[in-house]
Amino acid sequence: MPATGGLAEEPRWFKSSYSGGNTTECLEAAFGRGEVLIRDSKRPAGSRLSISAQTWSRFVADVAA
């Protein structure tokens, strides 16, 4: 197995299809192994929130209900 130098692949970020074209007040999410990362789309290099995939699933289900 080749060594990767410890660098992880950059997450693939997405915005909701309900995001407006005005680019204000948007969050982006990226799925990882057992986690979901969340960041402010206006500050992609800023802080990221990491939550479990299970927590994300419960959140989405609650919002849909």
N, C-alpha and C positions, 0 to 999 in steps of 0.2 A: 504494500500500500504506500503510495507516495506521501511524503510529508507536505503539509500545507502551511507550515510556519505558524499554526495557531490562528490563522485568519478565517473568520466565518464569512460565508457568502452574504453580501449586502441584501437586506430584506427587500421584498417587492411590495412597495407601498401602493395603496389604493384609497380613493375617496368614494363616498356613497354616490350612487347614481342620482340621489336627490340633492346633491350639492349644487348650488347656483353657480352661474358663470361669473359672479362678481368677486370670487376668490376671498371672501371675508368669512371669518368665523368657521373655518373648516378644520376638521380633524382627518387624519389619515391613519389607516391601520395596516399592519403587515402580520401575516401568519408565520409563526415559527414552530419549532418542535414542542408541542404542548403549551405554547404561550401565544399571546397576541400582543403586539407592540402598538402603541398609540402615540401620535405626535401631532403638533400644531403644523398645519400645512404651510403657514407663513414663515415658520422657523424650523426648517427641516434638519438643521444641524443642532438644534436645541435639545432639551431634555426629552426623554421618551419614558412612557409609562408601560410597564410590563405586567400583564395579568394572565392568569391561567386560561387555557382554552375553555375549560368548564365554566369559569366565571363569565367569559365572553358569550358563551352559548346561552347561559341563563339570562344575561342582559338582553340579548337579541330576542329571546322568547318573551321576556317581560314587555319589551317595547312593542312587539307585534301583537300582544294581547291587549 
